Amino acid sequence: MLLYRPEYYNITEDGEGNSTIGVAEIIIAKNRSGPVDSVKLRFIGRYASFRDLDESFFESYEEKLFKEIRQNEFNPNSRGSKMNDIEEDKPF
């Protein structure tokens, strides 16, 4: 399996004029029991994640993640760190 990201090499457009920003190509170069082929995926470097190329990842995922973080932040069942219980530093 090989990974190719044109954006890494400062190639921002393919031969047809399509943007290559956020696009990765996974290439199956050897396969003893099956075909060799390649597939294009959406690469999200911020999360080191691959998604379907058609998926509108940036809007839906980040909104969902933000809502989860905000929801967990005010969750009364969550416990804070015990470090917050320290009133003041004691001398050694």
C-alpha positions as CSV (number, residue, x, y, z in Angstrom):
1,M,0.0,0.0,0.0
2,L,1.3,3.4,-0.9
3,L,0.1,6.8,0.1
4,Y,0.2,9.8,-2.3
5,R,-0.8,13.3,-1.4
6,P,-0.2,15.9,-4.1
7,E,-0.7,18.7,-1.7
8,Y,2.4,17.6,0.2
9,Y,4.4,18.3,-3.0
10,N,2.7,21.7,-3.5
11,I,0.6,20.4,-6.3
12,T,-2.7,22.1,-5.9
13,E,-4.5,21.1,-9.1
14,D,-4.6,17.9,-11.1
15,G,-4.4,17.6,-14.9
16,E,-8.1,18.4,-15.2
17,G,-7.9,21.5,-13.1
18,N,-9.6,19.9,-10.0
19,S,-8.3,21.0,-6.6
20,T,-6.0,18.4,-4.8
21,I,-6.1,20.2,-1.5
22,G,-7.2,17.7,1.2
23,V,-7.1,14.7,-1.3
24,A,-5.0,11.6,-0.8
25,E,-4.6,8.6,-3.0
26,I,-4.2,5.1,-1.5
27,I,-2.5,2.9,-4.0
28,I,-2.6,-0.9,-3.7
29,A,0.6,-1.8,-5.6
30,K,0.8,-5.5,-4.8
31,N,-1.9,-7.9,-4.0
32,R,-1.2,-11.6,-4.2
33,S,-4.8,-12.6,-3.9
34,G,-6.6,-9.8,-5.7
35,P,-6.4,-6.8,-8.0
36,V,-4.2,-3.8,-7.7
37,D,-5.9,-0.4,-7.8
38,S,-6.1,3.0,-6.2
39,V,-8.7,5.0,-4.4
40,K,-9.0,8.7,-3.6
41,L,-10.0,9.8,-0.1
42,R,-10.4,13.0,1.8
43,F,-7.4,13.5,4.1
44,I,-7.9,15.6,7.2
45,G,-4.4,16.4,8.5
46,R,-5.6,18.0,11.7
47,Y,-7.0,14.7,12.8
48,A,-4.7,12.4,10.8
49,S,-7.9,10.9,9.4
50,F,-9.2,9.6,6.0
51,R,-12.8,9.9,4.9
52,D,-14.9,9.4,1.7
53,L,-14.1,12.0,-0.9
54,D,-17.8,12.9,-1.2
55,E,-18.4,13.4,2.5
56,S,-18.6,17.0,3.6
57,F,-16.4,16.2,6.6
58,F,-15.4,19.7,7.7
59,E,-18.8,21.0,8.4
60,S,-20.5,18.0,9.9
61,Y,-17.7,16.5,11.9
62,E,-16.3,19.7,13.4
63,E,-19.8,20.9,14.3
64,K,-20.6,17.5,15.9
65,L,-17.2,17.5,17.8
66,F,-17.8,21.0,19.1
67,K,-21.2,20.2,20.3
68,E,-19.9,17.0,22.1
69,I,-17.1,19.0,23.8
70,R,-19.5,21.7,24.9
71,Q,-22.0,19.1,26.2
72,N,-19.4,17.2,28.1
73,E,-18.0,20.4,29.6
74,F,-21.2,21.1,31.6
75,N,-22.1,17.5,32.3
76,P,-22.8,17.3,36.1
77,N,-21.8,13.6,36.1
78,S,-18.2,14.3,35.0
79,R,-15.6,14.7,37.7
80,G,-12.8,17.3,37.5
81,S,-9.2,16.7,38.2
82,K,-8.0,16.2,41.8
83,M,-5.4,18.9,41.0
84,N,-8.2,21.4,41.3
85,D,-8.7,20.4,45.0
86,I,-5.3,21.7,46.1
87,E,-5.7,24.9,48.0
88,E,-2.2,26.2,47.9
89,D,1.4,24.9,47.5
90,K,3.1,23.6,50.6
91,P,6.8,24.4,51.1
92,F,9.1,21.4,51.0
